[in-house]
Amino acid sequence: MKVSDTGEGIPKENLKDVFDRFQQLNRMPGPGAKGIGLGLAIARQIVKMHRGRIWVESRGTNHGSTFNFTLPKLRKSFHFGDYIGDQIKLSNIRHRGFSLTFVEVVDVGGRAPTKTSLSNIACSMESVLRSPRDAVFIRNGGKAIAVGLPDANRQGGLMFIRRFRGVLEEEVVNFRTAVVAYPDADAKVMKDLGGRWEKGMLDLSVIGGYYGEEDSGRRRRAGIGKSA
């Protein structure tokens, strides 16, 4: 992706400083829009969080500038744990929360779920997502589902479950759920839960309540947050 302009351009000696914080190159005195020099620094952080590269090209004063960035294609080997780590970093930058909702499908209408019914459930779940940054991960043929909701706290995760139940009114689906959110749960706990879910070792019944520092003893006894 590239964006070019025909503006004043950037002197070659300043190209290396463009993405530094609080840089205001070529700022002219007088009225007009003013910034504080953080936009490009934030853009660089976001691109790096997605394992991309960003740079600027300019032939100098009065020759305009071209800003470029690249992002890698999402590979099949992309892990749920990578997603969690990236979203935690973005949460710290944006000072927002990040919630994970885990769903285990038990049965559909009292019978074992089929591939078709599991596919329909996954589609129903995706239909109630509200942000393009929300993500659905599927394991075990669709019986285990994890939903990442950037910018959402635990209450946001619970509201997502209510919306999901609302679109399933015509179909009797029995499922277990659990919601955990950052920063109520620290980064180590979030990553550990994600790793357990990927390996099929996550017991949803032990998640509830293990959020604050006062619960560190219960987390330790349950084995949540231990280093591998």
Contacts in CASP RR format, 6 or more apart in sequence:
PFRMAT RR
TARGET T0000
AUTHOR 0000-0000-0000
METHOD contacts of the structure
MODEL  1
MKVSDTGEGIPKENLKDVFDRFQQLNRMPGPGAKGIGLGLAIARQIVKMH
RGRIWVESRGTNHGSTFNFTLPKLRKSFHFGDYIGDQIKLSNIRHRGFSL
TFVEVVDVGGRAPTKTSLSNIACSMESVLRSPRDAVFIRNGGKAIAVGLP
DANRQGGLMFIRRFRGVLEEEVVNFRTAVVAYPDADAKVMKDLGGRWEKG
MLDLSVIGGYYGEEDSGRRRRAGIGKSA
1 68 0 8 1.000
1 69 0 8 1.000
1 70 0 8 1.000
1 71 0 8 1.000
2 66 0 8 1.000
2 67 0 8 1.000
2 68 0 8 1.000
2 69 0 8 1.000
3 66 0 8 1.000
3 67 0 8 1.000
4 64 0 8 1.000
4 65 0 8 1.000
4 66 0 8 1.000
4 67 0 8 1.000
5 64 0 8 1.000
5 65 0 8 1.000
5 66 0 8 1.000
6 64 0 8 1.000
7 62 0 8 1.000
7 64 0 8 1.000
7 65 0 8 1.000
8 26 0 8 1.000
8 61 0 8 1.000
8 62 0 8 1.000
8 64 0 8 1.000
9 26 0 8 1.000
9 58 0 8 1.000
9 59 0 8 1.000
9 60 0 8 1.000
9 61 0 8 1.000
9 62 0 8 1.000
9 63 0 8 1.000
9 64 0 8 1.000
9 65 0 8 1.000
10 18 0 8 1.000
10 25 0 8 1.000
10 26 0 8 1.000
10 56 0 8 1.000
10 58 0 8 1.000
10 60 0 8 1.000
10 61 0 8 1.000
10 64 0 8 1.000
10 65 0 8 1.000
11 25 0 8 1.000
11 58 0 8 1.000
11 60 0 8 1.000
11 61 0 8 1.000
12 58 0 8 1.000
12 60 0 8 1.000
14 25 0 8 1.000
15 56 0 8 1.000
15 57 0 8 1.000
15 58 0 8 1.000
17 23 0 8 1.000
17 25 0 8 1.000
18 25 0 8 1.000
18 40 0 8 1.000
18 56 0 8 1.000
19 40 0 8 1.000
19 41 0 8 1.000
19 43 0 8 1.000
19 44 0 8 1.000
19 54 0 8 1.000
19 56 0 8 1.000
20 41 0 8 1.000
21 37 0 8 1.000
21 38 0 8 1.000
21 41 0 8 1.000
22 36 0 8 1.000
22 37 0 8 1.000
22 38 0 8 1.000
22 41 0 8 1.000
23 37 0 8 1.000
23 40 0 8 1.000
23 41 0 8 1.000
24 35 0 8 1.000
24 36 0 8 1.000
24 37 0 8 1.000
27 34 0 8 1.000
42 93 0 8 1.000
43 54 0 8 1.000
43 69 0 8 1.000
44 54 0 8 1.000
45 93 0 8 1.000
46 90 0 8 1.000
46 93 0 8 1.000
47 53 0 8 1.000
47 54 0 8 1.000
47 69 0 8 1.000
47 71 0 8 1.000
48 54 0 8 1.000
49 86 0 8 1.000
49 89 0 8 1.000
49 90 0 8 1.000
49 93 0 8 1.000
50 71 0 8 1.000
50 72 0 8 1.000
50 86 0 8 1.000
51 71 0 8 1.000
51 72 0 8 1.000
52 69 0 8 1.000
52 70 0 8 1.000
52 71 0 8 1.000
52 72 0 8 1.000
53 69 0 8 1.000
53 70 0 8 1.000
54 67 0 8 1.000
54 68 0 8 1.000
54 69 0 8 1.000
54 70 0 8 1.000
55 67 0 8 1.000
55 68 0 8 1.000
55 69 0 8 1.000
56 65 0 8 1.000
56 66 0 8 1.000
56 67 0 8 1.000
56 68 0 8 1.000
57 65 0 8 1.000
57 66 0 8 1.000
57 68 0 8 1.000
58 64 0 8 1.000
58 65 0 8 1.000
58 66 0 8 1.000
79 198 0 8 1.000
80 137 0 8 1.000
80 146 0 8 1.000
80 194 0 8 1.000
80 195 0 8 1.000
80 197 0 8 1.000
80 198 0 8 1.000
81 191 0 8 1.000
81 194 0 8 1.000
81 195 0 8 1.000
81 198 0 8 1.000
83 135 0 8 1.000
83 137 0 8 1.000
83 148 0 8 1.000
84 100 0 8 1.000
84 190 0 8 1.000
84 191 0 8 1.000
84 194 0 8 1.000
85 187 0 8 1.000
85 190 0 8 1.000
85 191 0 8 1.000
87 98 0 8 1.000
87 148 0 8 1.000
87 150 0 8 1.000
87 182 0 8 1.000
88 98 0 8 1.000
88 182 0 8 1.000
88 187 0 8 1.000
88 190 0 8 1.000
88 191 0 8 1.000
90 98 0 8 1.000
90 150 0 8 1.000
91 97 0 8 1.000
91 98 0 8 1.000
91 150 0 8 1.000
91 151 0 8 1.000
91 182 0 8 1.000
91 183 0 8 1.000
94 151 0 8 1.000
96 150 0 8 1.000
96 151 0 8 1.000
97 150 0 8 1.000
97 151 0 8 1.000
97 152 0 8 1.000
97 153 0 8 1.000
97 181 0 8 1.000
97 182 0 8 1.000
97 183 0 8 1.000
98 148 0 8 1.000
98 149 0 8 1.000
98 150 0 8 1.000
98 151 0 8 1.000
98 152 0 8 1.000
98 181 0 8 1.000
98 182 0 8 1.000
98 190 0 8 1.000
99 148 0 8 1.000
99 149 0 8 1.000
99 152 0 8 1.000
99 153 0 8 1.000
99 154 0 8 1.000
99 156 0 8 1.000
99 157 0 8 1.000
99 160 0 8 1.000
99 179 0 8 1.000
99 180 0 8 1.000
99 181 0 8 1.000
99 182 0 8 1.000
100 146 0 8 1.000
100 147 0 8 1.000
100 148 0 8 1.000
100 149 0 8 1.000
100 179 0 8 1.000
100 180 0 8 1.000
100 181 0 8 1.000
100 190 0 8 1.000
100 193 0 8 1.000
100 194 0 8 1.000
101 146 0 8 1.000
101 147 0 8 1.000
101 148 0 8 1.000
101 149 0 8 1.000
101 157 0 8 1.000
101 160 0 8 1.000
101 161 0 8 1.000
101 177 0 8 1.000
101 178 0 8 1.000
101 179 0 8 1.000
102 144 0 8 1.000
102 145 0 8 1.000
102 146 0 8 1.000
102 147 0 8 1.000
102 177 0 8 1.000
102 178 0 8 1.000
102 179 0 8 1.000
102 180 0 8 1.000
102 193 0 8 1.000
102 197 0 8 1.000
102 202 0 8 1.000
102 204 0 8 1.000
102 207 0 8 1.000
103 125 0 8 1.000
103 144 0 8 1.000
103 145 0 8 1.000
103 146 0 8 1.000
103 147 0 8 1.000
103 161 0 8 1.000
103 164 0 8 1.000
103 175 0 8 1.000
103 176 0 8 1.000
103 177 0 8 1.000
104 143 0 8 1.000
104 144 0 8 1.000
104 145 0 8 1.000
104 175 0 8 1.000
104 176 0 8 1.000
104 177 0 8 1.000
104 204 0 8 1.000
105 113 0 8 1.000
105 118 0 8 1.000
105 121 0 8 1.000
105 142 0 8 1.000
105 143 0 8 1.000
105 144 0 8 1.000
105 145 0 8 1.000
105 173 0 8 1.000
105 174 0 8 1.000
105 175 0 8 1.000
106 174 0 8 1.000
106 175 0 8 1.000
106 176 0 8 1.000
107 113 0 8 1.000
107 173 0 8 1.000
107 174 0 8 1.000
108 114 0 8 1.000
108 117 0 8 1.000
108 121 0 8 1.000
108 171 0 8 1.000
108 172 0 8 1.000
108 173 0 8 1.000
108 174 0 8 1.000
109 171 0 8 1.000
109 172 0 8 1.000
109 173 0 8 1.000
109 174 0 8 1.000
110 172 0 8 1.000
110 174 0 8 1.000
113 121 0 8 1.000
113 142 0 8 1.000
113 143 0 8 1.000
115 141 0 8 1.000
117 171 0 8 1.000
118 141 0 8 1.000
118 142 0 8 1.000
118 143 0 8 1.000
119 142 0 8 1.000
120 171 0 8 1.000
121 142 0 8 1.000
121 145 0 8 1.000
121 168 0 8 1.000
121 173 0 8 1.000
122 136 0 8 1.000
122 138 0 8 1.000
122 142 0 8 1.000
122 145 0 8 1.000
124 164 0 8 1.000
124 167 0 8 1.000
124 168 0 8 1.000
125 136 0 8 1.000
125 145 0 8 1.000
125 147 0 8 1.000
125 164 0 8 1.000
126 136 0 8 1.000
127 167 0 8 1.000
128 160 0 8 1.000
128 163 0 8 1.000
128 164 0 8 1.000
128 167 0 8 1.000
129 136 0 8 1.000
129 147 0 8 1.000
131 149 0 8 1.000
131 150 0 8 1.000
131 151 0 8 1.000
133 150 0 8 1.000
133 151 0 8 1.000
134 147 0 8 1.000
134 148 0 8 1.000
134 149 0 8 1.000
134 150 0 8 1.000
135 147 0 8 1.000
135 148 0 8 1.000
136 145 0 8 1.000
136 146 0 8 1.000
136 147 0 8 1.000
136 148 0 8 1.000
137 145 0 8 1.000
137 146 0 8 1.000
137 147 0 8 1.000
137 148 0 8 1.000
138 144 0 8 1.000
138 145 0 8 1.000
139 145 0 8 1.000
139 146 0 8 1.000
139 197 0 8 1.000
139 198 0 8 1.000
139 200 0 8 1.000
140 200 0 8 1.000
144 197 0 8 1.000
144 200 0 8 1.000
146 194 0 8 1.000
146 197 0 8 1.000
147 157 0 8 1.000
147 160 0 8 1.000
149 156 0 8 1.000
149 157 0 8 1.000
149 160 0 8 1.000
152 160 0 8 1.000
152 181 0 8 1.000
153 181 0 8 1.000
153 184 0 8 1.000
154 179 0 8 1.000
154 180 0 8 1.000
154 181 0 8 1.000
154 184 0 8 1.000
154 211 0 8 1.000
156 179 0 8 1.000
156 181 0 8 1.000
157 179 0 8 1.000
157 181 0 8 1.000
158 179 0 8 1.000
161 177 0 8 1.000
161 179 0 8 1.000
176 204 0 8 1.000
176 205 0 8 1.000
177 204 0 8 1.000
178 204 0 8 1.000
178 205 0 8 1.000
178 207 0 8 1.000
178 208 0 8 1.000
179 207 0 8 1.000
180 189 0 8 1.000
180 190 0 8 1.000
180 193 0 8 1.000
180 207 0 8 1.000
180 208 0 8 1.000
180 210 0 8 1.000
180 211 0 8 1.000
181 211 0 8 1.000
182 190 0 8 1.000
184 211 0 8 1.000
184 212 0 8 1.000
185 193 0 8 1.000
185 210 0 8 1.000
185 211 0 8 1.000
185 212 0 8 1.000
188 225 0 8 1.000
189 210 0 8 1.000
189 219 0 8 1.000
189 224 0 8 1.000
189 225 0 8 1.000
192 224 0 8 1.000
192 225 0 8 1.000
192 226 0 8 1.000
193 202 0 8 1.000
193 207 0 8 1.000
193 224 0 8 1.000
194 202 0 8 1.000
195 201 0 8 1.000
195 202 0 8 1.000
196 202 0 8 1.000
206 222 0 8 1.000
206 224 0 8 1.000
207 224 0 8 1.000
209 215 0 8 1.000
209 218 0 8 1.000
210 218 0 8 1.000
210 219 0 8 1.000
210 222 0 8 1.000
210 224 0 8 1.000
219 225 0 8 1.000
220 226 0 8 1.000
END
